[in-house]
Structures are given as structure tokens and as C-alpha cells.
């Protein structure tokens, strides 16, 4: 019984974690619930219910499917869904009437329509594999296939097909509009802001890692635990590519807000991201040396001082760059640190030229850091 | 006009590329089209149409939404969709009857039902942020929210609610069954096979990169172009984490097939993947040295021979490991190469101890390669 209680507490703690990491997730959940409850008013209020042709189901479905976390993602998805619905409805109607007028009612007509559906579905499914389309319009193509099939297939019900198509377009647009309004007006979550924070946080993590590495490698650390976690911080930077790219993709959809304007250089963020990953790679290789650096103590003593200094200065300047990105100010504060670390690097180089090969990687950080600096 | 033609040709070539990279994509498209056309028979044949309560739309929607590329992904999605539909239908019906029996028809009942929907939707949306759920059951939770809303909301139509729920469950299961049959019987695409090939291909790419690096760094290369692309091969390995994890996730769903059985060690593939990414990181750092290695030519001459040898042997053994993974045989073929590269590495070490610091990273590859080897 106690184990059961302990397990339940564990599960509850896990449930609490996402909200602790990012409280906006809680807000997002309430936003979704709010908009769905509002939409369900279409069911409760008889007048609205009749307005939407007794079938407001698609409004609810649309709201649920379109409710993405950030504004940019929402707009991208809404655009996809809206455009795809209109195009597919038009094409589906066209196909249906074409077949109907030429050979209506015959079995040949059904076969022809089936062939048409086969060809179009196969083409669209295949198109989804094209990388450029997959990145941006994957959802749109899915909706296109769906709507096309629903509209073009004849039903034996005595309803007007044009009516079905029209109603589908109207309900979907109502749903889309609903969620766009809620997501922009009620505590909006911007993908651009996320990207901005992610990049600056990654810079800081790298700074932490480099400092942690210097301490760890040359054994001046006391608080072991916190250092280890600092040293591991770079690992999340290594795998940040997909997140950054999708955020940048969404950020381009967002209207101007806060300190950002249209034409904010999102591509620059991606470039910084690439450099950061290279830098994280270097740190990863450096940690590979951790064990091997523990043996030759006479050489170590010679470089120890400089190496600690260099890792400290590099880490410091990376962190200062991170702050300056965060505040979108020119990175003057980092200048002295970079100057210092360059000087220390020169020192180290001259020491190394006298015949050592330990810790060489360290000053390979400097060029990359400088490039990062130049990009700002 | 000519520019227009040239552009069209360019677009056509881009369209051809996915099929060239992986012809199974073409087959997948045809499979989807085939199953949808088959399902649309429910519309054309009047008897079937009546059977499914005049609304086979949801079968088509299900087939389209559930049609994933690999069998594993399909089964995972079908399981999610099926289970979520049943649970949500039950809960939705329960909620509706509860509210209906206590305070049916009153405005209070509507408000109470609205509150219930609000709470459940908010909880479910929030749950989707928990990492473990997001990785495996994200789609299931989405379907749960959808079905719950549709079933629990009262409609003013004179239909039995139980009937709606029952029909929804039946149509969705028909659609799911349809696609599962097509995807397993007609030229199945296994995620496990993909993962298997991906890992062995990544190993080979790393081998290529290391060999390319050796040639490039010490300037014995003639065919510049092909070497450059070899050298860049490791880059795709760096970003393979997400793909590998999702493939391994799907592979666990797949029934036994081909050379694989239940309990195939998918987790081992992920471990190899992590080691491969570390190795790719090392290569990435090595390429950073490419420019700096071009200057000091007297030291270079001393190590040149050994370095070329070491990169060749390492590359060769990586490639042989790749072949042995591909064929699932013990990696005996790689043994001599690994022995050789170890010997060469020892040579290099002794050279380096006489006071050089160029190219030190090279023999850092050996331990990692050996670990990869031990894992098999």
C-alpha cells in the first residue's frame, strides 16, 4: 500500500514538472479549454445551432486540431487548413460535377470518379515527401486529401453537394477564427520570443559548460554535483537543431509584437544556432579528454593556470554575449572578456610551442567564439 | 519563356528526388490511394452505404489520418486512436447521462456540462506536455479530447446518443482495420528495418568521413569534389537523434518479420546511435583543425604517414562494422583492421611523445570506436 502511495506521489510530481519548467503550458491548457467551451455554446444555444445547419461538430474539431502552442504555429496551421479546405472543396466539386454531367448515374461514372480519386490521392501523398513541402505545408496537403475525398464522393442523402462544401468551409473558418482570436488576445505565446530565449539560453549553457570543464579538468572544483551538471549542459545544445528550425519557421508567421518587428532576422538566429552546435561539439570532444588529462601531472602543472583562466574568460564572455542577445543590445560588455581570453590564448599558445600537446583543443574555441561575436 | 520552362524542369526534378532517394515512397503513395479508393466503395455500393448508417465519412477520415509510412508507426497510431475513441466515448456518454439524469433540460445542467468539458479538456491538454506521454501517446490524447467533445455535447437532433457513439466506434475501427491490412499485406515498410539500415549507414558515413579527413588534411587527395562530400557525410549523423528515437519507438510495435524477432534489441541501436554521434562530434572538431594543419610542414611530415594510415584503417574498420551490422553477423571481418589501427595508434602515440601536438585528436577516435565494437 505504501509503495502504491509512493508511486502515486511520483506520478503527481511528474505531472507537476511541465508546469514548473514552463508555466505558459498551464495557461495554454486553459486557453484551449476556454475556446472549446465557448464553441460548445453553439450546441447549447438553439438559435446558433440552427444557424450552423445543425452540425457545429466541425467547428469543435477545427478548434481542437488547430490549437497549437505558439501564435506562429497556429497561424501557419490555420493558413494551411483554410487554403487547403477552399482549394480541395473547389476541386472536389469540379470533379464531381464533371463526372456527373458526362456520365451521371452510370457505373462507368463511378469507376471514373474512383480512378480520379486514386490518381489525386496518390499524387498528393507522394508530394508530401518533397522536403520543402514537408517542412511547411505537410498539414495542408493532409487536409486537402481529406476535404477532397469528402466533397467529391457522392452521397445518397438528398442534400445539395454545394451545400455540404459551403457548410464545411464556413464551419472550418469559424473554428479557425475562434482559436486565432483566443490565442492572440488571451496571453499570447510567441514562437519568436521562444527562439530568442532559446538561443540566448544555449549560449549561456555553453558558457557554463566551458567553465565547468576548466574546473573539472584541472581539479580545482569543490562542489562536485553542481559542476557535473554544468558540464553536461552543452548536451541539450547539440540536439537543438529541429526545435530551432521549427521555431524560426513559425516566427516568420507572426505579426509584429513586443520588441520584434516584421523582418526580424530569424535566419541569423539559425546561423548562431549552427555555430553554437559546432562549439558544443568541441566541448563534447574536450570532455573525452577528461580522463586522459588526469595522468601526466608535470606537464599539467605548466598549463594549469592558463587553462583555467582561459576557460573562465571564455565562459564569461559567452555568458555576456547571451545577456546581450537577451536584451538585444550591442555586445560591448563582452568585449573586455574576449580581449582577455584572446591574450590568455596567446600565452597558452606560446607555452604550447615549447613542446606540449595537452589541452590543445582549448584555444580552438576562440575562433568560433569570435565568429559568434562577429555575427551579432 | 525559356526561364519558365527551365523553372518547370527544376520543379519536376525536385519532385523526382524523393522517389529516387527511397522508391518505397512511391509505393506508399499507391497504397494510400488504393485503400482510400477501396473505402470509397462504401459510397458507391448502396448496400454497404446503408449498413454504415449512411455516413461512411469517418471511415475515410480515419484511413487518411492513420496511414503512416511504416508498419510500426501505423500500429502505434491505430492503437492510440482506437483506445482513445473507446475510452472517450464511454466517458462522454457517462458525463452526458449523469448530467441528464440529475438536472436534465435545465439551464443549470448545460452550465454544469460546460464546466465538466472545460475541466477535462484543460487536464488532457496539459497532460500532453508531460514528456513521456508526448513521446508515445500524444495522438491518443488529441483523439480523446475530440471524441469526448463530440459525444458528450447534446444535439437537438432526434438521434440516440448511444447510437452516435456506437457508430463512431464502428466506423473508426473499420477504417483502422482497412489500413492495417493494406499496410501489412501490400509491400510492408518496417520501421525496424529502417532503423537497422540507418545505423549501419551512419557507421559507413563516419568511415567515409574519417578517410576523407585523412586525405584532405595531409593533402594526398586528387579528386577534390568527391572527397569534400565524403568529409561532409558525418554532418547528417550529428542530427540523427530524433529520427532514431522515433524509429525505435515504432519498431517496438511491429510484429516479428524478416530476420527480426520480438525482443530484438532496439535499445542497443539507440546506444550505438549515441556513440556514433559522439564520434561525429570528434570528426566535426577535427575538421576545425583542417586550416591550422596546413602551416607547420616540418612537424607534419613526421606524422603524415602514420596519420594517413590511422585514418584509413579506422575508416575501414568502421565500414566493416557497418557491413556486419547490415548482415547481422559477428564483426570478425573488422578485427584485423581494428588491430592494425590500434598498432598504428600506438606508433603515433610514441611519435607524439617526442614532442608534437598536431593532430592529437586522431587517436581519441580509437577508444570510442572500440566501445562501438564491444557493443555488438
Interface residues (C-beta under 8 A of the other chain):
Chain A: X14 X15 X17 X18 X19 X25 X26 X28 X29 X30 X32 X33 X34 X36 X37 X40 X41 X43 X44 X46 X49 X54 X57 X60 X61 X64 X65 X67 X110 X114 X117 X118 X119 X121 X122 X123 X125 X126 X127 X129 X130 X131 X132 X142 X145 X146 X149 X150 X153 X154 X155 X156 X157 X238 X239 X241 X242 X277 X278 X281 X282 X284 X285 X288 X289 X352 X355 X356 X357 X360 X361 X364 X368
Chain B: X14 X15 X17 X18 X19 X25 X26 X28 X29 X30 X32 X33 X34 X36 X37 X40 X41 X43 X44 X46 X49 X54 X57 X60 X61 X64 X65 X67 X110 X114 X117 X118 X119 X121 X122 X123 X125 X126 X127 X129 X130 X131 X132 X142 X145 X146 X149 X150 X153 X154 X155 X156 X157 X238 X239 X241 X242 X277 X278 X281 X282 X284 X285 X288 X289 X352 X355 X356 X357 X360 X361 X364 X368
